[in-house]
Amino acid sequence: MYELMPLPLSAGVLEEYGGGEGLRAELKETGCQGVEAIWAQEPIPEDFPRELAVGYHLTFFTDWLDLYREDRGMLLEKYGSLEEARRFYGGLGAEFLMETYRADLARARKLGVRYVVFHVSDVSIEEGYTYRWRHSSEEVVDAAAEVVNALLGKEEASLDFLLENLWWPGLTMTDPDLTERLLEGIRSPSKGIMLDTGHLMNTNTGLASQQEGIAYIHRMLDAHGGLCRHIRGIHLHQSLSGAYVRGHTGAVPANLPQDCLEQYGVNYRHIQKIDRHQPWTAPEAASIVERLRPDYLTHELAAVSAGERRNAIIRQRKTVRTGLPSVPPPPPR
């Protein structure tokens, strides 16, 4: 099992660690064997040690289905004009979306990672506040399967393609029939699931403690039965945000900016209050890792600095190791 930390591939972030050698030392300090990288919209730093990139989180748009369908009516409703929609996304149309994904998958392959992660969800800024969905989960997973099939084509699987759950329409890991529908819709033998524990907790706003969250996750895994064999990785964190969701959703805020990019910034801070990415401190959380024995375990924790990220990872690893029997080290790369 690889234990990893998430890392934006930016020169600024790498500088926080003192360059490539500093990053190696940081990983040793935290007990991790590598990183789950994500492109930072800039050239990948030359001194980033490529062999440390075990995983790669593909670029994603939270609100992509209408862009993919080229639904002019919905785009005009959301953005006022196609020019404004183009400014928001950086382009328009299904081919623009696919080229964005292809370019990012090419970066992942060039790094030589073992797996990539792909979000399967769709939510607009408005829906993130109202919690009234414009598209069904079935629509989202069917379109996601189309995208993945077109993206991977007929290539031999050279890396694991892992589908991540969220709490918006799409793959939520609360409905086994929907999970099976997605998996059956994707042809590639490299398909699998990246279970995000905090995202799964966000589907239940009634959770009041970490212990309740752990029990809920196990209930959802029980419901999935044999489908759990597809879970190859875990994004490990906990999120107890039900009180916030109950108090801050149901309507779009009256003071939301009119500009779409400004709206996105305000909405992003709102999402961060829902999706907490806090370290587990309840030792019972180890039972999730022990049950699934994933190939990849990413400590996906909120942090504003390298030091804060280090402390959060060490804290969560200590929690998990308290209840987790020893596991084999990852194979050499």
N, C-alpha and C positions, 0 to 999 in steps of 0.2 A: 504493500500500500504506500503510495506516494502521499506525503503530507506537504501541502503547498500554501503559499500566500499569494493573493492577487497583486498584480503589479502593472500599472500603466507604463507603457514603453515610451517614456518621455525623458529628455535630457535632464529636466529639472528634478524628476523623481529619482533618477539614478544618481544625480549629484548629492541628493540627501543621504545616500548610503555611502558616499565616497567612491563612486565608480564601481566597476565590475568586481574588483577584489573586495571592496567594502560590502557589496551585496552578498558575495559568497560568505563572508564572515557573519553577516546578519542572519542568513539562512541557518548557519551552524548554531548561532546563538538561540534561535527560536525552535530548532529541532526540525526544520523543514528541509526537504530535499530539492526544492525548486519552486517555480512560480507558475501561476496561471496568468498569462500575459493578456493585455488588451491594448489595441492600437490607440495612440494618443493624438491622432490627426497630425502627426509630424514624422519626419524620417526616424527610423529606429536607431538609437544611439549606436555608434560604431563599437563602443567599449562594453556594450551589453553582452554578457557571455551567453551565446546562443544555446549551449547545452543545458542551461538552467531552465529554459522554457519547456516545461512538461506539457502544459495545456495552454489554450488560447481561447479567450471569449470573443466570439465574432461580434462585429458591429451590429447594432440593432436600432430599429426605429420603434418607439412604443406604439405609434399610430401609423400602421403601414398598409392595412388591408385595402382601404379606399385608394391609396396610391397605386397598389399592385393591380387592382381592378380597373384603374383609370376611370373611376367614378367621378365625373366632372361635377355632378350635382352635389355630392357630398363634399368635395374639395372646395367648391364655391361657398357652400354653407359654412364650412369651418374657417376658411381663410379670406373670403370676400372676393378674391380674384385668383386666377391661375398663376399670375405673376407673383402674388404673395405666397401661394403654396410653393412655388418653385424656390423662392427666397428661403422659406422655412426648411425645406428638405435638401436643397442644393441641386435639385433636378426634378423631373416629372416622368411618370410612366413606369410600366412594369420593367422595361429594359434598363432604365436608370437604376431601379432597385436591384435587379439581378447583377448588373455590372458592379455595383457597390459591394454586394456580397461576394462576387467572384474575386474581386481585387483583394478583399480581406482574407478570403480563404487561401489565396495565393501567398499572402504574407505568412500565414500560419504554416503552410507547407514549406516555405523557404526557411522558416525557423527550425523545422524538423520536429514539431511537437507531436506528442502521442495522441492528443485528443483536441477537439474544438467543442465549444458550447454554443447552442443556438436557442434564443428565447422563442417560446411558442405562446404568444399572447398578443392582444391588440386592445389599446385603450386610448381615447382622445383626452385632451386636457379637460374638456367638459365632463366626460364620464368619470375621470379621476376624482372629481368633486361630487357629482350627482350619484354615482354608483348605479346609474340606470344605463344599461349597455345597449348600444346600437347594433351590435353583431353578436350572434350566438357563438358559443364555444365550438359547435360543430362547423360553422363557417370558417372559424379561425384555424382549426386543426386541419381541415381539408385543404385550405389554401396554403398552409405551412407545408403540408406534405407535397403539394405541387412544387413549391419553391425549392424544397430540399432535393426532390427528384431531379429538377432541372439543374440545380447547382452541382450535384454530384455526378450526374450523367451516368455513363457506363464504365467509369473508372474503377479499377480494382481498389478496394478499401486499403488506404495506407495510413489511416488514423481513425480513431473512434469519433463518431459524430453524435454528440450527446445533446438531448433535448431537455431544456430547463423549464420547470413549472413556475407559474406565477399565480397571483390571486385574481387576475383579470380574465376575461373570456379567452379561452384557449386551453392549454394543458394546465390543469390545476392540481392533479393527483388526488382529487376527491371523488372522481367518477371513473371507475375501472373500465366501463364501456367506452368512454371517450379516450382514455389512454390507449386501449387496444385499437380503437379506430385510427388513431394517429400512427401507431407503430405498424399496423397492417398497411397503411397508406404509403409508407416509405419503403422503397425497394431495396435500398442499400443494406448489405449485411453488417455494416459497421455501425448501424443505429443503436442507440441506447438512451438511457435517461440520466440526467444530472439532477438528483433530488436536492432542492433547496429547502432546508428545514424551516427557515424563517418565513419564506414565501408560503409554505403550507400552513404555518400558524396564522398567517394573515387571512386565510380563508375562513377563519372562525373568530369572530370578534368577541365571543363570550369567554375566551380563555383568560384566566386571571392569575396564573402562576406558571413557572417553568414546568412544574410537575404535570399540570393539566395539559400543557403543550406537548410534552413527551408522550403522555397517554393518548392524546389526539393523533399524533403522528403514527403511533403504533396501530391505532384503529384504522387509519387510512391504508397503512401497509397491509393489515389483515384483510381489508376489503379487496385489495389488489391481488392477493394470493400469489399465484405463479408468475404474474406480470412483474413481480419484484426482481425477478432474475435479470431484467433489463437494466436495473439500476447499477450503473458502473461507477458513478461518482456521487459525492455529496458536497454541496456548499453548506458548510456547517456554521450556523449562527441561530440566535433566537430573537423573536420579535413579539412583544406583548403590547399591542397598540389599539386594542379594542375600544378603550375609553376615548382615545383621540378620534377614531373613525366615527364612533357614534356621535361625537360632538362637533365634527367638522366636515361631514358629508351630508348629501341630500340636496344641496343647491350650489350653484356657482357663486363664489363671493362677489358682492356688489362692487368691490374695489379692485377686481382683477384687471390688470392693464389691457388696453385694446390691442397693442402691438403683439403679434404672435410669438416673437422671440422673447419679449419681456414676459409674456404669459408663461412660456415654457420654464423660465428661470424661477418664477414664483411657484409654479406647479411642482418643480423639482424639489424645492424645499418642503412642500406639502407631502410629497411621496416619501421623503426621508423620515418624516415623522410617523408614517405608516409602517415603513419597511426599516426596522430599527438596526439590524445587523449588529446586535449586541452579543458578547461572548456568553456561552453557557457557563453557569456556575453551579448548577444542580448536577451532581455526579451521575444521576440516573440517565443523563443524556448519552452516556457511553453505551447504553443499551441499543441505541439507534445504530451506532457505528458497528457494534458487535453483531447485531442482527444482519446487517447488509454486507459487511466486510468489503467495502468498495475498493476498486483499484486506485481511485483518486479521492483525496480528502482535502478540500480547500477551505482554509480558515478565512472565510469571507466576512471580515469584520470592519465596522466603521472606524475611521481614524483620520486625523487631519495632519499627522506627521509620522515620520518613520518611528520615532520613539513610542508614540501612542499605539501604532500598529504592532510593534514588538511586544509591548506590555499586554495588549489584548490577546495576541496569539499565545503567548506564554501562559496567560491565565486560562484560556480555553483548553489548551493542551494538557495542563495540569488537571483540570476538571475531568477531561475525557480519560486520561491515563489512570486516574483514581479507580475507575471501574472497568477499564478495558484490559483484557489479557494481552500478553505480548503478541505481536503480529510480525510476520516475516518482513524483512526490509525490502524495499523495491529492488527489482533486478537492475544490474548495472546498465548504463546507457552507452 
